Amino acid sequence: MAFSFGFYNSFNHDRKYNSIQISMIFDGIISDGIYATIGEAMVVKATSEDNVVVVGPGRGWFDHTWNYNDTDLPVNAPISDVLLKRIDALVIDINANENYRENKIMWVQGTPSSNPVRPTMINTLERHQYPLCYIERKPNVEKILQADITNMVGSSECPFVTGVLQTINIDQLLLQWKDQWAQFVITYEKTAEEWMDDQKADFAAYYAEFKRQMDAFETASAKEFNDWFASIQDIFDGSVAGNLQNEINQITETEFLRYYGLINSVTIINDSTNIITTTTSEATETTRFTTNDDGETITTTIVMSSGNYDYVKTTTIIPQSTGDRIETTFIKRPK
């Protein structure tokens, strides 16, 4: 187009103007972009529906054409790749080709990859695309989260228009926020490491003091026992001390044999009643096995040959979805 002008009244259709020439009156007054103060500035939001996002209401001006969205606009997304990640874009598509002459909000699908990149926007003489956002699509995932959406409204790729002769580009502000966040993370990690070092030092000091006190207690207790034992040896004559030592030895041997099961016993297994009876010189032990809807129960009754009490131990095995639950109870009852 060479030198042009306008507007004048037409006589016999000698002055005709097209839409581009009419829109050119705003050149130098309004710059391309999204109006930050109208609606929600076309910010893209996640929804509860699978493969659906919403473009908020707003107004934009691109390539001598206006664009207006007066309500939340749902946009269906293509399904994600089965194996690989992908970065898609939701764009305002401005198509001045004479076969189209339309603007629309459309989805631009990226290329699946293990290391995906943002799709390239169309930028020709007749057609331009301005990204409202980029969306990371995880493999085989239908839900789009807000964290997956990187809104580009207000960036250099899709700037804000706030009014006459005023535009906002938040690229530098975003860089500042990223830098501030990085500094916060560095400071936090340094503080956390210092705190951990302090905690380790405090624990080491505590453990050292605890060990010192336990060693001192053990030494003192050993000395007190040795002093007491030496004092009672002076009280008993040789025969009494010898008998006492023999009784101690006998008790020690008996407990050793009982602990390792080294005692004489007779065990009878009754197949018809599911009862096992074991008899020793000290007690008779009877074990019964029963099964009900709640599981299997093992009841062991120990009747002592001497003393005033008998003992009953009950073990219940309860089947559960992740395995078995074993509950054991014990009672002491007078004879």
PLY file of the C-alpha trace (Angstrom):
ply
format ascii 1.0
element vertex 335
property float x
property float y
property float z
element edge 334
property int vertex1
property int vertex2
end_header
0.00 0.00 0.00
1.34 3.42 -0.94
0.31 6.75 0.59
-3.29 6.73 1.75
-5.62 9.05 3.61
-9.14 9.32 4.98
-11.88 9.98 5.64
-13.96 12.07 3.20
-17.56 11.94 2.23
-18.22 9.90 -0.87
-19.90 11.27 -3.99
-21.06 8.69 -6.46
-18.92 6.09 -4.57
-15.66 7.91 -5.33
-14.41 7.50 -1.75
-14.48 3.89 -0.47
-12.67 2.54 2.59
-12.11 -1.01 3.84
-12.00 -2.35 7.43
-8.22 -2.09 7.64
-8.29 1.60 6.71
-11.03 2.25 9.28
-9.07 0.42 11.99
-5.89 2.30 11.13
-7.24 5.37 12.94
-6.21 3.59 16.16
-2.61 3.02 15.03
-0.30 4.80 17.44
-3.13 5.15 19.95
-3.88 1.53 20.84
-1.19 -1.15 20.66
-1.89 -4.84 20.07
-2.68 -6.79 23.22
-5.27 -7.82 25.84
-7.00 -5.16 27.95
-5.97 -5.74 31.57
-8.97 -3.90 33.03
-11.77 -5.62 31.10
-13.30 -8.83 32.46
-10.63 -11.32 33.55
-8.18 -10.37 30.77
-8.85 -13.71 29.04
-6.88 -15.65 31.65
-7.10 -19.43 31.10
-8.32 -21.55 34.02
-8.51 -25.26 34.77
-11.88 -26.98 35.32
-13.15 -30.13 36.99
-13.92 -31.68 33.60
-11.46 -33.89 31.76
-9.67 -32.30 28.79
-11.46 -28.95 29.23
-10.15 -25.47 30.14
-11.97 -22.14 30.34
-10.98 -18.79 28.82
-12.12 -15.94 31.07
-14.01 -12.94 29.71
-12.01 -10.08 28.23
-11.28 -7.89 25.23
-8.28 -7.73 22.90
-7.01 -5.73 19.93
-4.78 -7.41 17.37
-3.85 -6.59 13.76
-6.48 -3.84 13.38
-9.28 -6.13 14.65
-11.10 -6.29 17.96
-11.81 -9.46 19.93
-14.39 -9.76 22.69
-15.29 -12.65 25.00
-18.21 -11.77 27.30
-18.31 -14.94 29.46
-16.31 -18.01 30.47
-15.59 -19.90 27.25
-15.01 -23.68 27.62
-12.46 -25.10 25.18
-12.05 -28.83 24.57
-8.47 -30.06 24.51
-7.16 -32.91 22.36
-6.34 -36.02 24.39
-2.83 -36.41 25.73
-0.27 -38.76 24.22
-0.16 -42.28 25.65
3.60 -42.39 26.28
5.18 -38.94 25.90
4.71 -35.45 27.31
3.54 -32.58 25.15
3.22 -28.79 25.37
0.12 -27.32 23.74
-0.99 -23.72 23.30
-4.36 -21.97 23.46
-4.17 -18.99 21.09
-6.08 -16.10 19.56
-5.83 -16.81 15.85
-6.08 -13.73 13.58
-6.68 -14.78 9.95
-7.01 -11.97 7.41
-6.95 -14.25 4.38
-9.85 -13.35 2.12
-11.14 -16.91 2.30
-11.46 -16.69 6.11
-11.45 -13.10 7.46
-12.08 -14.28 11.03
-10.60 -14.37 14.51
-11.00 -17.30 16.88
-9.67 -18.93 20.03
-8.17 -22.27 19.08
-5.97 -25.08 20.37
-2.50 -25.57 18.89
-1.17 -29.05 19.62
2.53 -29.53 20.33
4.78 -32.44 19.38
5.00 -35.38 21.87
8.53 -35.82 23.19
10.49 -36.89 26.25
11.71 -33.28 26.33
8.85 -31.32 24.73
9.06 -27.70 23.54
6.39 -25.08 22.98
4.72 -25.12 19.55
5.68 -22.41 17.05
3.11 -19.68 16.51
2.01 -18.85 12.95
3.32 -15.41 11.96
2.69 -14.61 8.28
1.52 -11.56 6.37
-2.14 -12.57 6.61
-2.23 -14.71 9.73
-0.90 -14.31 13.27
-1.29 -16.32 16.47
-0.99 -14.91 19.99
-0.74 -17.47 22.84
-3.09 -16.94 25.77
-1.28 -19.78 27.57
0.88 -22.87 27.19
-0.37 -26.14 28.72
1.81 -29.08 29.70
0.07 -32.37 28.85
1.33 -35.33 30.86
1.17 -38.72 29.12
-2.10 -40.63 29.42
-3.64 -38.01 31.78
-7.03 -36.48 31.03
-7.19 -33.96 33.90
-5.60 -30.53 33.30
-4.51 -28.85 36.53
-3.96 -25.14 37.05
-0.30 -25.95 37.70
-0.09 -27.32 34.14
-1.17 -23.94 32.69
1.37 -21.16 32.04
-0.65 -18.04 31.25
1.05 -15.79 28.70
-1.35 -12.83 28.86
0.78 -9.86 29.82
4.02 -11.28 28.39
5.80 -10.13 25.25
4.04 -12.88 23.26
0.60 -11.58 24.26
0.98 -8.19 26.03
-1.49 -6.18 28.08
-3.16 -3.04 26.78
-4.29 -0.79 29.62
-5.38 2.29 27.71
-4.43 4.87 25.14
-0.70 4.76 24.36
-0.15 2.41 27.31
0.96 -1.21 27.24
2.33 -3.47 29.93
4.96 -6.14 29.41
5.54 -8.22 32.52
8.51 -10.22 31.21
10.90 -8.29 33.44
8.50 -8.55 36.36
8.31 -12.32 35.86
12.09 -12.52 35.79
12.21 -10.51 39.00
9.71 -12.82 40.66
11.65 -15.88 39.51
14.89 -14.37 40.84
13.24 -13.49 44.16
11.90 -17.04 44.43
15.33 -18.49 43.63
16.89 -16.28 46.31
14.23 -17.37 48.79
14.93 -21.04 48.06
18.69 -20.50 48.48
18.17 -18.68 51.79
15.70 -21.30 53.02
18.03 -24.18 52.14
20.95 -22.43 53.88
18.82 -21.80 56.98
17.60 -25.41 56.97
21.16 -26.74 56.68
22.31 -24.51 59.56
19.37 -25.68 61.66
20.19 -29.33 60.91
23.82 -28.76 61.84
22.74 -27.17 65.14
20.38 -30.08 65.84
23.13 -32.61 65.11
25.51 -30.77 67.45
22.87 -30.58 70.20
22.05 -34.29 69.83
25.72 -35.25 69.91
26.20 -33.22 73.12
23.04 -34.73 74.64
24.09 -38.28 73.73
27.57 -37.76 75.15
26.12 -36.49 78.44
23.56 -39.30 78.56
26.26 -41.93 77.99
28.44 -40.35 80.68
25.58 -40.47 83.19
24.72 -44.09 82.29
28.36 -45.15 82.64
28.53 -43.41 86.02
25.26 -45.06 87.10
26.50 -48.50 86.03
29.78 -48.04 87.89
28.01 -46.83 91.05
25.43 -49.64 90.91
28.13 -52.28 90.49
30.04 -50.88 93.46
26.89 -50.81 95.63
26.09 -54.44 94.75
29.64 -55.60 95.40
29.68 -53.76 98.75
26.31 -55.31 99.71
27.36 -58.78 98.67
30.61 -58.49 100.63
28.66 -57.38 103.71
26.25 -60.36 103.69
29.15 -62.79 103.25
30.41 -61.64 106.63
26.97 -62.38 108.18
26.70 -66.03 107.14
29.06 -68.74 108.28
30.55 -71.08 105.75
27.73 -73.68 105.76
24.91 -71.15 105.43
26.71 -69.29 102.65
27.36 -72.59 100.90
23.70 -73.68 101.14
22.58 -70.29 99.84
24.95 -70.58 96.91
23.68 -74.10 96.20
20.07 -72.83 96.16
21.05 -70.02 93.81
22.79 -72.50 91.53
19.75 -74.83 91.63
17.34 -72.00 90.71
19.65 -70.85 87.91
19.89 -74.36 86.49
16.12 -74.92 86.76
15.34 -71.66 84.95
17.91 -72.47 82.26
16.37 -75.92 81.65
12.82 -74.50 81.65
13.76 -71.68 79.25
15.25 -74.05 76.69
12.61 -76.76 77.19
15.12 -79.25 78.66
12.65 -80.90 81.03
10.99 -84.30 81.03
7.48 -84.20 79.62
4.77 -86.36 78.04
2.64 -84.94 75.18
-0.58 -86.58 73.96
-2.26 -85.42 70.73
-5.94 -86.36 70.48
-6.89 -86.29 66.78
-10.61 -86.66 67.42
-10.90 -83.68 69.80
-8.08 -81.44 68.48
-6.62 -81.28 72.01
-2.91 -81.46 72.89
-1.99 -82.30 76.51
1.56 -81.92 77.84
2.41 -83.10 81.37
5.56 -82.27 83.37
6.47 -82.55 87.03
5.43 -78.89 87.47
2.20 -78.52 85.48
-0.29 -79.92 82.97
-0.71 -77.86 79.79
-3.87 -78.38 77.68
-4.22 -76.72 74.26
-7.51 -76.62 72.32
-8.07 -75.49 68.72
-11.45 -74.10 67.64
-12.64 -72.41 64.45
-15.59 -70.02 63.96
-16.70 -67.25 61.60
-14.30 -64.77 63.22
-11.23 -66.97 62.70
-9.25 -69.61 64.58
-8.80 -69.65 68.39
-6.02 -71.43 70.31
-6.68 -71.75 74.07
-3.92 -73.02 76.37
-4.73 -73.83 80.04
-1.81 -74.41 82.44
-2.67 -76.14 85.72
0.25 -75.94 88.16
1.12 -78.95 90.36
1.62 -76.58 93.29
0.59 -73.03 94.05
-2.77 -71.32 94.23
-3.28 -70.21 90.62
-3.84 -71.58 87.13
-3.11 -69.68 83.89
-5.05 -69.37 80.61
-3.61 -67.93 77.37
-5.97 -67.32 74.42
-4.66 -66.61 70.90
-7.12 -65.56 68.16
-6.12 -65.50 64.48
-8.43 -63.14 62.54
-8.22 -63.09 58.71
-7.99 -59.62 57.17
-7.79 -58.26 53.62
-4.03 -57.64 53.89
-3.10 -60.67 55.97
-3.93 -62.11 59.43
-4.35 -60.29 62.75
-3.19 -62.20 65.83
-4.57 -61.19 69.26
-3.26 -62.79 72.49
-4.79 -62.44 75.98
-3.63 -63.85 79.32
-5.47 -64.37 82.60
-4.42 -65.66 86.04
-7.20 -67.38 87.98
-7.40 -68.90 91.46
-7.68 -72.66 91.68
0 1
1 2
2 3
3 4
4 5
5 6
6 7
7 8
8 9
9 10
10 11
11 12
12 13
13 14
14 15
15 16
16 17
17 18
18 19
19 20
20 21
21 22
22 23
23 24
24 25
25 26
26 27
27 28
28 29
29 30
30 31
31 32
32 33
33 34
34 35
35 36
36 37
37 38
38 39
39 40
40 41
41 42
42 43
43 44
44 45
45 46
46 47
47 48
48 49
49 50
50 51
51 52
52 53
53 54
54 55
55 56
56 57
57 58
58 59
59 60
60 61
61 62
62 63
63 64
64 65
65 66
66 67
67 68
68 69
69 70
70 71
71 72
72 73
73 74
74 75
75 76
76 77
77 78
78 79
79 80
80 81
81 82
82 83
83 84
84 85
85 86
86 87
87 88
88 89
89 90
90 91
91 92
92 93
93 94
94 95
95 96
96 97
97 98
98 99
99 100
100 101
101 102
102 103
103 104
104 105
105 106
106 107
107 108
108 109
109 110
110 111
111 112
112 113
113 114
114 115
115 116
116 117
117 118
118 119
119 120
120 121
121 122
122 123
123 124
124 125
125 126
126 127
127 128
128 129
129 130
130 131
131 132
132 133
133 134
134 135
135 136
136 137
137 138
138 139
139 140
140 141
141 142
142 143
143 144
144 145
145 146
146 147
147 148
148 149
149 150
150 151
151 152
152 153
153 154
154 155
155 156
156 157
157 158
158 159
159 160
160 161
161 162
162 163
163 164
164 165
165 166
166 167
167 168
168 169
169 170
170 171
171 172
172 173
173 174
174 175
175 176
176 177
177 178
178 179
179 180
180 181
181 182
182 183
183 184
184 185
185 186
186 187
187 188
188 189
189 190
190 191
191 192
192 193
193 194
194 195
195 196
196 197
197 198
198 199
199 200
200 201
201 202
202 203
203 204
204 205
205 206
206 207
207 208
208 209
209 210
210 211
211 212
212 213
213 214
214 215
215 216
216 217
217 218
218 219
219 220
220 221
221 222
222 223
223 224
224 225
225 226
226 227
227 228
228 229
229 230
230 231
231 232
232 233
233 234
234 235
235 236
236 237
237 238
238 239
239 240
240 241
241 242
242 243
243 244
244 245
245 246
246 247
247 248
248 249
249 250
250 251
251 252
252 253
253 254
254 255
255 256
256 257
257 258
258 259
259 260
260 261
261 262
262 263
263 264
264 265
265 266
266 267
267 268
268 269
269 270
270 271
271 272
272 273
273 274
274 275
275 276
276 277
277 278
278 279
279 280
280 281
281 282
282 283
283 284
284 285
285 286
286 287
287 288
288 289
289 290
290 291
291 292
292 293
293 294
294 295
295 296
296 297
297 298
298 299
299 300
300 301
301 302
302 303
303 304
304 305
305 306
306 307
307 308
308 309
309 310
310 311
311 312
312 313
313 314
314 315
315 316
316 317
317 318
318 319
319 320
320 321
321 322
322 323
323 324
324 325
325 326
326 327
327 328
328 329
329 330
330 331
331 332
332 333
333 334
